[in-house]
Each structure stands twice: as structure tokens, then as C-alpha cells.
Amino acid sequence: VFVTPGYASKRFIYERAAALGVRAVVVDSPDSWARALEAEGVLAKFVGVNMDQAEDELFDDISSELRALALDEDVGAVDGVC
């Protein structure tokens, strides 16, 4: 899981991860440039969250979304977060 994808120039990182068989998930604001990577098959999943909320609320929302990934047959349990 990547929390915020960085600039669009970092796209090559996600493409390389996909080529290596990594089922990457990106968490960012719903209007992120990285959202399209899911439709393109580069990401296993894109998770849109309100990144403008208070830190504790943001942490709770992201934590909840990550726990839910374990129930997603296409993604499964999270192995790591960066």
C-alpha cells in the first residue's frame, strides 16, 4: 500500500511494481491522478479518502479502508504500507 502516490512523474514506479507482480494499492484523495492506474490495470486498487480531514480522522479512515482490503478477493490482506 502506498499512501499518496507522489507526482505523476512517479508513474513508472507503479508500472514497474505491476510488472514484477506486486498487487499495489494507492491511497489518496478521490481526484488523484493515480485513480486512472486502477482502470489501466497498473494498480490492484485505488482507495480515495478525504486527505483534508484532521490527522486522527484521516488515520482512522485509512486504517478502516486497509482492514477492508482483506475482504477484497482481488487484493487480500495488506503486507506493507509506505
N, C-alpha and C positions, 0 to 999 in steps of 0.2 A: 504494500500500500504506500503510495506517495501522497503526502498531504501537501497540497499545492504543487502544480506542475512546473512552475517557473515560466520563463518566456517561451514563446512559440519556437524559438530557435533551439530549444531543448528537445524538440520532437524526436530527433534521431535517437535519443536515449530510450524512449518508449518503443520505437521501432526495433531497435537492437534487442531490447529485452524480449519483445514478442518473438523475434527470430530465434532467440535462444530457448523459447518455450516457457518464458515467465508469464504467468497469468496476472498481469499488473492491474491494479485498481488505483484510480486517481480521485482524491477528494479535493474539491474546490468549489467556488461559487457556481451557481447554476448556469451563468452566462460565460463560463470559461472557454477559452479556445480549445481546451483538451476534450471537451464534451464530444466533439466530432470523432475523436480517436476510437471511441467505443463502436460507433456505427461502421467505421472503417476496419474493425477487427484488430486494431492495434492494442486496445485495452480490453480486458475481460469485463470491466465495469467502470463507469464513471458515476461518482456519487456527488450530487450537488447539495451543498449546505450553505446556509447564510453565514458567510465569513465575517459579517459586520456586527455580530452579536457579542455580548460580553464573553470574556475568556472562559469562565466556568460553564456558561451555557453552550458555547462552541465545543468545548471538551466533551460535555455530556452528549450533544448531538452526534459528534463524530464517533464517540465510543458506542453509542446505540447503533449507528449505521454499520460499524465494523462487526459488532456482535451479530447483526442480521445477515452479514455475508456468509456466515457459517451455514445458514439455511438455504443459501442460493446454490443450486446444483452446478451452475456454471463457474462458480468462484470457489466456494468452500471456505474453511476456516483460514484466518489470516496467519501467515507465517512471520511477517515482519512489517514494521512501519518506519518510513523515513520521511 
